[in-house]
Amino acid sequence: MESLLLEKIGLLSNNISRDDLKPGDHIYSWRNAYIYAHHGIYTGDGKVIHFTRGGGLEIGTGTILDKMIVSSVPNHGGDNNPCPNCGQQSNLGGIVSSCLDCFLAGGELYLFDYGVSPAIFMTKLRGGVCTTATSDPSDQVISRAKSLLTRNGFGDYHVFENNCEDFAIYCKTSLVVGKSYVLGRSGQANSVSAAACVARMLSPWASNAIRLFSDIGMRNDAVKVPVESLVARQS
């Protein structure tokens, strides 16, 4: 109930109607009772390009992380109910194109915000819903997503170091961190690091401050990298 109230006033996430979707939008859907969100790029005509780890490839920690990774796979309602548009995608890994229904996997639809002010960023109680970085034009966003889909060129999926949010943010901004092209700068990953610090500081504002200064839009070492250069480094 508390999560639903916070959502309605915009402190957790930004619910959006399908009718309001535009090609090039960065969208996401919460999984497992707001534990984790799956992200992708809406390309129009009911299609979403997103980065996933195939079902059955859990990391085997015996913790909630296994459920988080599995939740990123497209799902039309179970293994015995393949999508008439996408087919059976639950075992696919890497960058895939799915219909909106399979991407959402029964969840609600949310819009990731770009170009938010630091003040607005600090009001968000969860990471992975916005960034201070500005988005490139939608045609460039879609071109990057489709190019990476064709080449499957975003490396191996890792829930903290290289995940679906990292993929969507790169498509929207072409930003990576430093000369080594570090990914893994997503809001969700930063939230985990911030939470560990807060456990010691006992201050929720400390968590938000850590997330803010870790945000890719705030970092001085974030640079724009063309798809061709990124793919070359991943191969």
Secondary structure, 3 states (H helix, E strand, C coil): CHHHHHHHCCCCCCECCHHHCCCCCEEEEEECCCCEEEEEEEEECCEEEEEECCCCCCCCCCCHHHHHHHCCCCCCCCCCCCECCCECCCCCCEEEEEEHHHHHCCCCCEECECCCCHHHHHHCCCCCCECCCCCCCHHHHHHHHHHHHHHCCCCCCECCCECHHHHHHHHHHCEEECCCCECCCCHHHHHHHHHHHHHHHCCHHHHHHHHHHHCCCCCCCEEECCHHHHHHHHC
